[in-house]
């Protein structure tokens, strides 16, 4: 029987942080590394002899901020 995957929910993140994640840099990579280290520690010797479960990343791109200009203030609902 296979073990369930490790799911890391990163929540809403900016486009800049997603780009850094794809490049393998940034604070999101640090967060992922911490989770992997915890899982390896929990598995102990088993981690050395067996393949680890794949990691599934879940993230949403944070929508851009709406600009509030003079026209938006005059014609808002």
C-alpha positions, 0 to 999 in steps of 0.5 A: 500500500502506498503512502499518501503524498505530502501536500504543502499548501502555500496559500496565495502568493505573488507572481514574483514569489511563484517565479522565484519558486520555479527558479528554485530560489526564494523563501518558498523553497526554504519552506519546502526544504523544511517540510522535506527535512521534517519528513526525512526525520520522521522516517529515520532510517527508512528514508535512506532505504526507500524512495520518498513520497512525491511532493505536491505543491498547491499555490494560487497566484495572488490577483493584482491590486486594483488601482483606485483612480479618480474615475473609479471613485466617481463612477463606483457603485 
